Amino acid sequence: MFEFPGGVPLRAVFDNATEVGRRVGAQIVTSEQFRRFAAHYGLDYSFTNPYSGNEKGSVENKVGALRRNLFVPIPQFFDVKGYNKRLLEACLKASDGKPRYRKGATEPELFEDDRAALSPLPASPFACVTWLTRKCDKQGGFRAGGNHRYSAGPEMASREVAVAMGAFDVTVVGPGGEVVAEHPREWGDAPTDSADPALQLRLLRARPGGWRNALARGDRRRGRRHARAVGRQGGDGRRAGRVRRAGGPRGVRPGLRAAGGRCRECLG
């Protein structure tokens, strides 16, 4: 959050944000995550009075202007990180050369004055994650953040791991403190499985009896059924498209043979 301006303000005023905390009468209740964040950056903070938008009219006006200019029509995107980057660039472009009506200077000039008054950043940024402890199943997988399955790798089978759940990434840490796996964070109610079937291939070489329940076997069967179904419908699904491209102009079967060759290479 403070890496872009390059420093930490002496004090921040929050408008009862749910993940930060809220004022209830004279009492202020903050979340544990925010308390860690404030301690990490040495940040002093306070809260506005609830339902008192008139106390910060200029801020409310700026929020309304950005909403009308940048969020109408409602944007659609698939990459949140990429969209946030484009959104920041659009905000900077909107203020480029724009004069501040009372200060007699442009907004970028005033921003540079504010940056000069910031406190230095700590040596490392704050890790905004939630730590969990999970015991892996016999395949080295576990569930976290809802009905989402992640893999720590076959070597972590039946062992306990620490899991850092971030907004975009999931990091799995082994018993010795080493990072054993990283996955994109999955969201939503639909079940997902982030396990990589290729991680099981060398284990299957030592224990071929596990082929019956192997992810690679399931993916191979599903891929064939899906390719046949798409072929009958005359469509071009995402998975079938990848298989067809791997097979070149001859279609699906060479693509499946290419995938089988890749499996044999992994098995040595």
For each residue, the residues with C-beta under 8 A, 3 or more apart:
1: 4 126
2: 5 6 7 8 9 41 118 121
3: 6 121 125
4: 1 88
5: 2 111 114 115 118
6: 2 3 115 118 121
7: 2 115 118 119 120 121
8: 2 41 42 43 118 119 120 121
9: 2 12 43 118 119
10: 44 117 119
11: 43 44 45 46
12: 9 43 44 45 46
13: 45 46 47 48
14: 17 20 21 45 46 47 48
15: 47 48 56
16: 20 21 22 23 47 48 50
17: 14 20 21 22
18: 22
19: 31 33 34
20: 14 16 17 30 31 34
21: 14 16 17 28 29 30 31 34 47
22: 16 17 18 28 29 47 50
23: 16 27 28 47 48 49 50
24: 27 28 29
25:
26:
27: 23 24
28: 21 22 23 24 47
29: 21 22 24
30: 20 21 34 35 38
31: 19 20 21 34 35
32: 35 36
33: 19 36 37 128 130
34: 19 20 21 30 31 37 38
35: 30 31 32 38 39
36: 32 33 39 40 126
37: 33 34 40 41 43 126 128
38: 30 34 35 41 42 43 44 45
39: 35 36 42
40: 36 37 122 126
41: 2 8 37 38 121 122 126
42: 8 38 39 119 122
43: 8 9 11 12 37 38
44: 10 11 12 38
45: 11 12 13 14 38
46: 11 12 13 14
47: 13 14 15 16 21 22 23 28
48: 13 14 15 16 23 52 55 56
49: 23 52 55
50: 16 22 23
51:
52: 48 49 55 56
53: 56 57 60
54: 57
55: 48 49 52
56: 15 48 52 53 59 60
57: 53 54 60 61
58: 61 62
59: 56 62 63
60: 53 56 57 63 64
61: 57 58 64 65
62: 58 59 65 66
63: 59 60 66 67
64: 60 61 67 68
65: 61 62 68 69
66: 62 63 69 70 71 91 94
67: 63 64 70 71 72
68: 64 65 71 72
69: 65 66 72 94
70: 66 67 75 87 90 91 94
71: 66 67 68 74 75
72: 67 68 69
73:
74: 71
75: 70 71 83
76:
77: 80 82 83
78:
79: 82 83
80: 77 83 84 168
81: 84 85 168
82: 77 79 85 86
83: 75 77 79 80 86 87
84: 80 81 87 88
85: 81 82 88 89
86: 82 83 89 90
87: 70 83 84 90 91
88: 4 84 85 91 92
89: 85 86 92 93
90: 70 86 87 93 94
91: 66 70 87 88 94 95
92: 88 89 95 96
93: 89 90 96
94: 66 69 70 90 91 98
95: 91 92 98 106 107 108 111
96: 92 93 108
97: 106 108
98: 94 95 106 107
99: 104 105 106 107
100: 103 104 105 106 107 110
101:
102:
103: 100 110
104: 99 100
105: 99 100 109 110
106: 95 97 98 99 100 109 110
107: 95 98 99 100 110 111
108: 95 96 97 111 112
109: 105 106 112 113
110: 100 103 105 106 107 113 114
111: 5 95 107 108 114 115
112: 108 109 115 116
113: 109 110 116 117
114: 5 110 111 117 118
115: 5 6 7 111 112 118
116: 112 113
117: 10 113 114
118: 2 5 6 7 8 9 114 115
119: 7 8 9 10 42
120: 7 8
121: 2 3 6 7 8 41 125
122: 40 41 42 125
123:
124:
125: 3 121 122
126: 1 36 37 40 41
127: 164 166
128: 33 37 166 167
129: 164 165 166 171
130: 33 164 165
131: 162 163 164 165
132: 144 162 163 165
133: 160 161 162 163
134: 142 143 144 160 161 163
135: 142 158 159 160 161
136: 139 140 141 142 152 156 157 158 159 160 161
137: 140 141 142 157 158
138: 157 158
139: 136 151 154 157 195 200 213 215
140: 136 137 151 152 153 154 155 156 157 199
141: 136 137 149 150 151 152 193 195
142: 134 135 136 137 149 150 152 161 163
143: 134 146 147 148 149 150
144: 132 134 148 150 163 165 170
145: 148 165 170 185 186 187
146: 143 186 187 188 189
147: 143 189 190 191 192
148: 143 144 145 186 191 192 193 194
149: 141 142 143 191 192 193 194 195
150: 141 142 143 144 163 170 172 181 183 194 195
151: 139 140 141 181 183 194 195 196 199
152: 136 140 141 142 156 159 161 172 174 180 181
153: 140 156 180 181 199
154: 139 140 157 199 200 203
155: 140 180
156: 136 140 152 153 159 161 172 174 180
157: 136 137 138 139 140 154
158: 135 136 137 138
159: 135 136 152 156 174 175
160: 133 134 135 136 175
161: 133 134 135 136 142 152 156 172 173 174 175 180
162: 131 132 133 172 173
163: 131 132 133 134 142 144 150 170 171 172 173
164: 127 129 130 131 170 171 172 173
165: 129 130 131 132 144 145 170 185
166: 127 128 129 169 170 171 185
167: 128 185
168: 80 81 184 185
169: 166 182 183 184 185
170: 144 145 150 163 164 165 166 182 183 184 185 194
171: 129 163 164 166 179 181 182
172: 150 152 156 161 162 163 164 179 180 181 182 183
173: 161 162 163 164 177 178 179 180
174: 152 156 159 161 177 178 179 180
175: 159 160 161
176:
177: 173 174
178: 173 174
179: 171 172 173 174 182
180: 152 153 155 156 161 172 173 174
181: 150 151 152 153 171 172
182: 169 170 171 172 179
183: 150 151 169 170 172 186 194
184: 168 169 170 194
185: 145 165 166 167 168 169 170
186: 145 146 148 183 192 194
187: 145 146
188: 146 192
189: 146 147
190: 147
191: 147 148 149
192: 147 148 149 186 188
193: 141 148 149 215
194: 148 149 150 151 170 183 184 186
195: 139 141 149 150 151 199 215
196: 151 199
197: 200 201 214 215 216 218 219
198: 201 216 266
199: 140 151 153 154 195 196 202 203
200: 139 154 197 203 204 210 214 215 216
201: 197 198 204 205 216 263 266 267
202: 199 205 206 266 267 268
203: 154 199 200 206 207 210
204: 200 201 207 208 210 211 214 216 267
205: 201 202 208 267 268
206: 202 203
207: 203 204 210
208: 204 205 211
209: 212
210: 200 203 204 207 213 214
211: 204 208 214 217
212: 209 217
213: 139 210 217
214: 197 200 204 210 211 217 218
215: 139 193 195 197 200 218 219
216: 197 198 200 201 204 219 220 263
217: 211 212 213 214 220 221
218: 197 214 215 221 222
219: 197 215 216 222 223
220: 216 217 223 224 256 259 260
221: 217 218 224 225
222: 218 219 225 226
223: 219 220 226 227 239 240 243 256 259
224: 220 221 227 228 256
225: 221 222 228 229
226: 222 223 229 230 237 239 240
227: 223 224 230 231 237 239 240 243 244 252 256
228: 224 225 231 232
229: 225 226 232 233
230: 226 227 233 235 236 237 240
231: 227 228 234 240 252
232: 228 229
233: 229 230
234: 231
235: 230 240
236: 230 240 241 244
237: 226 227 230 240 241
238: 241 242
239: 223 226 227 242 243
240: 223 226 227 230 231 235 236 237 243 244 252
241: 236 237 238 244 245
242: 238 239 245 246 255
243: 223 227 239 240 246 247 252 255 256 259
244: 227 236 240 241 247 251 252 255
245: 241 242 248 255
246: 242 243 254 255 258 259
247: 243 244 250 251 252 253 254 255 256 257 258
248: 245 254
249:
250: 247 253 254
251: 244 247 254 255
252: 227 231 240 243 244 247 255 256
253: 247 250 256 257
254: 246 247 248 250 251 257 258
255: 242 243 244 245 246 247 251 252 258 259
256: 220 223 224 227 243 247 252 253 259 260
257: 247 253 254 260 261
258: 246 247 254 255 261 262
259: 220 223 243 246 255 256 262 263
260: 220 256 257 263 264
261: 257 258 264 265
262: 258 259 265 266
263: 201 216 259 260 266 267
264: 260 261 267
265: 261 262 268
266: 198 201 202 262 263
267: 201 202 204 205 263 264
268: 202 205 265
